[in-house]
């Protein structure tokens, strides 16, 4: 989340001395999107630490209990559950996220 906007947008410009990354970071604003995703297609989507490890870790109090997901399908609008921005309680409860 420290590079909000997605790696596809500006990851290759992070160390660019011309300031391209800084200009790209000024576009839009950070957001935390909660969506229903179907991970049942074996081999199609990638999850780093497995979902099982993440859920079990959360259940036993392990911190951080997280995973990276490479989801290769479009997410239909009806599967978006919430969108939170800096200043929203759901966003601000997570430390270390960008604020602007």
N, C-alpha and C positions, 0 to 999 in steps of 0.2 A: 504494500500500500504506500510505501514511501515514494514510489514513482507512479502516482495515480495517473490515470489516463491510459494505462496499458502499455506493456512492453512493445507491442506492435507499433505504437505511435511514435515513441521517442527513445526506446532503449539504445538503438544504434547511435544516438546523438548525445548520450549522457556525458561523455568526456570531451565533447566538441568544444574547442577553444573559441569558436565563433559565437557561442552563446545560443545555439539553436535549441538546446534542451531547455534552457531557461525561458525562452520565448514560447516553446510548446507547453511548458508548465503553466503559463499564464492563460491558456485557453480553457474555458469551462471552469468547473469547480469539482473538488473531490466528492465522491458519493459512495455510499455503502448500499449495494443492491442485494436484497434477499430474494432468491428465486427457487422454485421447485425445478429440479433437474432429475432426469431419469438416467441413472448410471448402469442400468441393467444390460446394456449392449456390451458383452464381453469383447475386449480388444479395441473397441471404438474410442472410448474415453480413457484418459489416464488420470490416476489418483496417486499422489505421492505422499506417503504413509497411507496405508489402506484405510478405507472408511471404518472398517472394524477396529483397527488400532486407535483411530481418532475417537470413536464413540466409547470404546472401553476406557481409553485414557481420560476422557471427560467424566465418565461415571465414577472412576476411582480417584478423581481430583488431581490428575496429572496436569501440569501447566507447562508449556502451552499445549492444549489438545487441538491441533489444527492439521490441515492437509492442503496441498495444492491440487487443484483440479484443472485438467485440460479438457474442456467440454467442447466437442466438435459438432454440435448441432446448434441451430438457431433456437433461441428461447422465445416461445410465443408470449405475447403481452399478458395473456391470462395466467401465465405461470410466474409473473413478477408479483411477489407478496408485499414488498415494501422498498422504498428508496429513502435513505436518510442522508442528510447533509450536515456539515459542521454546524453546531448550534442545536441540532436535534438530540434529544436524550439518548436515542439508540446509537447514534454515531459517537457522541461525546463520552459514552461509558467505556469506549475502547481506547486505551492510552496509546500514544505514539502515532496516531493517524495525522495526515496533513490537515491543516485548517484553512488553507487558502491556495 
